[in-house]
Amino acid sequence: MQNQDERSGVLYLLAGIGLGVLIGAVIGLLFAPKPGEEIRGDLSQRMHDLTEKVRELSQQVYERGGETVRNLREKVGRKAHEVAEEIAPDEA
C-alpha cells in the first residue's frame, strides 16, 4: 500500500513539474520580443523536449516500480519457503 502511495506521489510530482515547466515556457515565450511564427516554433520545440523528458522520467519510474515488485516477490517467495520448511521440514 505504501509503495502505491509513493508511486502516486512521484507521478503527481512529475505532473506538477511538467505543468510548471510548460506554463513557465509559454509565459516566457509570450513576453519574448519575437515574431509570432518564431514563438510558435519555439513553443513546439519546447513541447517536444518536455514530452521527451516526461517520457524518460515515466520510464524510469516504471522501471523502478518493476524492480520493487520483483524484489518483493523474491522476499515473499523466500519467506513462504521458510514457513513451509518450519511447518513440514521433510516436504519442503
C-alpha positions as CSV (number, residue, x, y, z in Angstrom):
1,M,0.0,0.0,0.0
2,Q,2.8,2.4,0.9
3,N,4.6,1.7,-2.5
4,Q,1.4,2.6,-4.3
5,D,1.2,5.9,-2.3
6,E,4.8,6.6,-3.1
7,R,4.3,5.9,-6.7
8,S,1.3,8.2,-6.8
9,G,3.2,10.9,-5.1
10,V,6.1,10.6,-7.6
11,L,3.6,10.8,-10.5
12,Y,1.9,13.9,-9.0
13,L,5.3,15.4,-8.5
14,L,6.3,14.7,-12.1
15,A,3.0,16.1,-13.4
16,G,3.4,19.2,-11.3
17,I,6.9,19.8,-12.5
18,G,5.9,19.2,-16.1
19,L,2.9,21.6,-15.8
20,G,5.2,24.3,-14.1
21,V,7.8,24.0,-16.9
22,L,5.1,24.2,-19.5
23,I,3.4,27.3,-18.0
24,G,6.8,29.0,-17.5
25,A,7.8,28.3,-21.1
26,V,4.6,29.6,-22.5
27,I,4.7,32.8,-20.4
28,G,8.4,33.3,-21.2
29,L,7.8,32.9,-24.9
30,L,4.7,35.1,-25.0
31,F,6.6,38.0,-23.5
32,A,9.7,37.5,-25.6
33,P,10.3,40.1,-28.4
34,K,10.0,37.7,-31.3
35,P,7.6,37.3,-34.3
36,G,4.6,35.0,-33.9
37,E,5.9,32.3,-36.2
38,E,9.2,32.1,-34.4
39,I,7.4,31.9,-31.0
40,R,5.2,29.1,-32.3
41,G,8.3,27.2,-33.5
42,D,9.9,27.7,-30.1
43,L,6.7,26.5,-28.3
44,S,6.6,23.5,-30.5
45,Q,10.2,22.6,-29.9
46,R,9.9,23.1,-26.1
47,M,6.8,21.0,-26.0
48,H,8.6,18.2,-27.9
49,D,11.5,18.5,-25.4
50,L,9.2,18.4,-22.4
51,T,7.3,15.4,-23.8
52,E,10.6,13.5,-24.2
53,K,11.7,14.4,-20.6
54,V,8.4,13.3,-19.2
55,R,8.5,10.1,-21.2
56,E,12.0,9.4,-19.9
57,L,11.0,10.1,-16.3
58,S,7.9,7.9,-16.7
59,Q,10.1,5.1,-18.0
60,Q,12.4,5.5,-15.0
61,V,9.5,5.4,-12.5
62,Y,8.1,2.4,-14.3
63,E,11.4,0.5,-14.2
64,R,11.9,1.3,-10.5
65,G,8.4,0.1,-9.8
66,G,9.0,-3.1,-11.6
67,E,12.3,-3.6,-9.7
68,T,10.4,-3.1,-6.4
69,V,7.8,-5.6,-7.4
70,R,10.5,-8.2,-8.4
71,N,12.3,-7.7,-5.0
72,L,9.0,-8.0,-3.1
73,R,8.1,-11.2,-5.0
74,E,11.6,-12.6,-4.2
75,K,11.2,-11.8,-0.5
76,V,7.7,-13.3,-0.3
77,G,8.9,-16.4,-2.1
78,R,11.8,-16.9,0.4
79,K,9.6,-16.3,3.4
80,A,7.0,-18.7,2.0
81,H,9.7,-21.3,1.6
82,E,10.9,-20.7,5.2
83,V,7.4,-21.1,6.6
84,A,6.9,-24.2,4.6
85,E,10.1,-25.7,6.0
86,E,9.0,-24.9,9.5
87,I,5.6,-26.5,9.0
88,A,6.8,-29.6,7.3
89,P,10.6,-29.8,7.1
90,D,10.6,-33.1,5.2
91,E,8.2,-31.9,2.4
92,A,9.9,-28.6,1.7
